[in-house]
Each structure stands twice: as C-alpha cells, then as structure tokens.
Amino acid sequence: FRIGEWVGDQVAERTGAIVAPMLPYGYSEVFRRFPGTVTLEASTVHAVMYDVVVSFVERGLDHIVFLCGHNGNMPILDHVARRIRREYGIRLGCFEPFRLFSPATMAEAYGRQGVATAHGSDPITSFNLFLFPDDVRLDLIEEEQLTTYENMTVKGSTQLSLGDVAGHIYFDTLDLAPNGVMGDVSVFNAEAGGKLLQHIVDKGVEFVTLFKEHDTRIA
C-alpha cells in the first residue's frame, strides 16, 4: 500500500497528474487463510472503484488511470473499466507497477540472471528496504518451501506445469507455501529495490505522458 502511494506520488510529481488516495484493501481470497489477511469481496472492490471513477467522471475528468499494486484486483478493474466505457463512453487506463520487469531489468538490478521473485520475497522486500528500512525485520526471514503439490509441479498460485505449457488449478497460497514465501530470499537489498523502483517510476511517467495525449472519449 505505502509502496503504491510512493509510486503514485512520484509519477504525479513528474507529470502534473492528480493522484487520488490508494484503496488499502483488495481482493485477496488466495491469502485468506493466513492470519492477518484482510480481503474484500470482488463485488465490493468493483462497487468502490466504480463509484470512485463515476465521481471523477461526473466532475468532467476523462483521463483516469488505475495504479494497481495487487494482481488479484486486475480482473475486477478490467470489469470496472469496461462498464465505464459502456455507460459513460470513456476509455480508462491501468498501470501495474510490479509487472514491469524484463529479464534484462532484473539482471541489471540484482547483478545476475534468473532471480526468482514472487509472494513473500522480492521485489517487495527490497522495495521496503529502500523506502522503509526501519520497518523491515530481516531476522524473521524464512526460506521458500514451495516445490510440488501431490507430485505436481506448480508455479504461483494456480499454474500447473504440463511440460512447456501450463494448466490451472485454483489453489490457495497456503496449499503450496506453508509460510507464504515464494521466491529467493537471499537477494534482498536496498540498492536493487531502489533501481527497480526508479524503473517503475520512469515507466509510469512514460505511460501517463502517453495517456494524457490519448483521446479517451468513445465516439
């Protein structure tokens, strides 16, 4: 949440955009069984984001970009955007900062190829080490325990390996990772976090600058 706020503020400062407050909760059903998880129903996220956008549209705003820091919200935002388009004739945009890293970008930040990143590991921990170092408890780090499930090779929370392609089984994270950790915990460092955050901001500025020139009104 705080990382998303920081990214939004940085992009807004460089583009002249207005950044609205972030919604601190989202659709996190896949993490629901972990103590401390707060999750909203998908319908709740849809209703809140729709109402927020409509409030902006009714005041004459027609260049609206979602900044989504949680992949579980992406299908919901797609539904909201398409409903807004249908009802108000305005095309929305979306910027998902944590999905912007090519293999080359990752290798440059970490100094090596093939860094495994996922839930409970990086790049989020390195982001926090860069932005909020006093809040990070490195003494509580646990190694990833994810390998297989009932002799099936899995990736993320749904993908089941079928050789060089994948099928989907809708696991919870707790089914696959007892401690919630997916990824390489040995790579945490503030320098990498800072490099990747700067990359995110640069790409965000690029996207918003392009979107500002886009005619969002549907004829």
C-alpha positions in Angstrom: 0.0 0.0 0.0 2.7 2.5 1.0 4.8 1.5 -2.0 1.9 2.2 -4.3 1.4 5.6 -2.7 5.0 6.4 -3.2 5.0 5.4 -6.8 1.8 7.4 -7.5 3.2 10.5 -5.8 6.5 10.2 -7.8 4.7 9.8 -11.1 2.2 12.6 -10.4 5.0 15.0 -9.4 6.8 14.4 -12.8 3.7 14.5 -15.0 1.5 17.1 -13.3 -1.2 14.4 -12.8 -3.5 14.3 -9.8 -3.1 11.2 -7.6 -6.1 10.1 -5.6 -5.7 8.2 -2.2 -5.0 4.5 -2.6 -7.5 1.9 -1.5 -5.7 -0.1 1.2 -7.6 -3.3 0.8 -8.4 -5.5 -2.2 -9.5 -8.9 -3.3 -7.0 -11.3 -1.6 -9.0 -14.6 -1.4 -5.9 -16.6 -2.2 -4.3 -15.4 1.0 -7.4 -15.6 3.2 -6.2 -18.5 5.4 -3.1 -16.6 6.5 -3.7 -14.8 9.9 -3.9 -11.1 9.4 -5.2 -11.2 5.9 -7.9 -8.6 5.2 -9.8 -9.3 1.9 -12.7 -7.7 0.3 -15.3 -9.5 -1.9 -14.7 -8.9 -5.6 -18.1 -7.3 -5.8 -17.0 -4.8 -3.0 -13.9 -3.8 -4.9 -15.9 -3.4 -8.1 -18.5 -1.2 -6.3 -16.0 1.0 -4.6 -13.8 1.6 -7.7 -16.8 2.1 -9.9 -18.2 4.7 -7.5 -14.9 6.5 -7.3 -14.5 6.6 -11.1 -18.1 7.8 -11.6 -17.5 10.6 -9.1 -14.5 11.8 -11.1 -16.3 11.4 -14.5 -19.2 13.4 -13.2 -16.8 16.3 -12.4 -15.5 16.3 -16.0 -12.4 14.1 -15.6 -11.9 11.9 -18.7 -8.2 10.8 -18.3 -8.3 8.3 -15.5 -5.6 5.7 -14.8 -5.7 2.9 -12.2 -2.5 2.2 -10.4 -2.8 -1.4 -9.3 -0.3 -2.9 -6.9 -2.1 -6.2 -6.4 -2.6 -8.6 -9.3 -5.7 -10.1 -7.7 -7.5 -6.8 -8.4 -6.7 -6.7 -12.1 -9.7 -8.7 -13.4 -12.0 -6.6 -11.3 -10.5 -3.3 -12.6 -11.0 -4.7 -16.2 -14.7 -5.1 -15.4 -15.0 -1.6 -14.0 -13.2 -0.1 -17.0 -15.4 -1.8 -19.4 -18.6 -0.8 -17.5 -17.4 2.8 -17.5 -16.7 2.6 -21.2 -20.2 1.2 -21.9 -22.1 3.6 -19.6 -20.0 6.8 -20.0 -18.1 6.5 -23.2 -14.7 6.9 -21.6 -11.7 4.7 -22.0 -9.7 4.1 -18.8 -6.1 3.1 -18.4 -4.3 0.9 -15.9 -0.7 0.9 -14.7 0.5 -2.3 -12.9 3.9 -1.3 -11.5 5.1 -4.7 -10.2 4.7 -6.4 -13.6 7.2 -4.1 -15.5 10.4 -6.0 -15.1 12.0 -7.7 -18.1 14.8 -10.3 -17.6 17.3 -7.6 -18.5 15.9 -5.1 -16.0 16.0 -7.7 -13.3 19.6 -8.8 -14.1 20.8 -5.2 -14.1 19.2 -4.5 -10.7 20.4 -7.7 -9.0 23.7 -8.2 -10.8 22.8 -11.6 -12.1 20.4 -13.5 -14.2 17.4 -15.7 -13.2 16.4 -14.2 -9.8 13.3 -15.9 -8.6 10.7 -13.4 -7.3 7.2 -14.0 -6.0 5.0 -13.6 -3.0 6.6 -13.2 0.4 10.0 -12.4 -1.1 11.2 -10.0 -3.7 11.0 -7.4 -5.2 8.7 -6.2 -2.4 11.2 -6.8 0.4 13.9 -4.8 -1.5 11.4 -2.0 -2.1 10.7 -1.8 1.6 14.4 -1.9 2.4 14.9 1.1 0.1 11.8 3.1 1.3 11.2 2.0 4.8 14.3 0.2 6.2 13.4 0.6 9.8 10.2 -1.4 9.3 11.9 -4.5 7.8 12.7 -7.5 10.1 15.3 -9.4 8.2 15.8 -11.6 11.3 12.4 -13.2 10.5 13.3 -14.3 7.0 12.2 -17.8 6.1 13.3 -19.8 3.1 10.8 -20.8 0.3 9.2 -24.2 0.9 7.3 -24.4 -2.4 8.3 -27.2 -4.7 5.4 -29.6 -5.6 1.8 -30.4 -4.6 0.9 -34.0 -4.7 3.8 -34.6 -7.1 2.6 -31.9 -9.4 5.0 -29.0 -10.3 3.3 -25.7 -9.6 4.1 -22.1 -10.3 2.5 -19.2 -8.4 -1.0 -19.9 -7.0 -2.7 -21.5 -10.0 -0.3 -22.8 -12.7 0.3 -26.5 -13.0 3.3 -27.4 -15.2 2.4 -29.6 -18.3 5.8 -29.7 -19.8 6.5 -26.4 -21.5 2.9 -25.2 -21.1 0.6 -24.9 -18.1 -2.9 -25.7 -16.8 -4.6 -24.2 -13.9 -5.8 -25.5 -10.5 -7.2 -22.8 -8.1 -5.0 -23.4 -5.1 -4.8 -21.1 -2.1 -1.3 -19.9 -1.3 -1.3 -21.9 1.9 -1.8 -25.1 -0.1 1.5 -24.5 -1.7 3.7 -22.5 0.7 3.1 -23.1 4.4 5.0 -20.0 5.3 3.7 -17.9 2.4 7.2 -17.5 0.9 7.7 -17.9 -2.9 11.0 -16.9 -4.4 14.6 -16.4 -3.5 15.0 -14.6 -0.1 18.8 -14.4 -0.5 18.6 -11.4 -2.9 17.1 -8.8 -0.6 18.9 -5.5 -0.8 18.0 -1.8 -0.8 20.1 -1.0 -3.9 18.2 -3.4 -6.1 14.9 -2.1 -4.6 15.9 1.5 -5.5 16.8 0.6 -9.0 13.6 -1.3 -9.7 11.5 1.5 -8.1 13.2 4.1 -10.3 12.4 1.9 -13.3 8.8 1.7 -12.2 8.5 5.5 -11.9 10.2 6.1 -15.2 7.7 3.7 -16.9 4.8 5.2 -15.1 5.8 8.7 -16.3 6.1 7.3 -19.8 2.7 5.7 -19.6 0.9 8.7 -18.1 2.5 11.1 -20.6 1.3 8.9 -23.5 -2.2 8.6 -21.9 -2.5 12.3 -21.5 -2.4 12.7 -25.2 -4.9 9.9 -25.9 -8.4 10.7 -26.8 -10.4 8.7 -24.3 -13.8 9.7 -25.4 -15.5 7.0 -27.4 -17.3 8.3 -30.5 
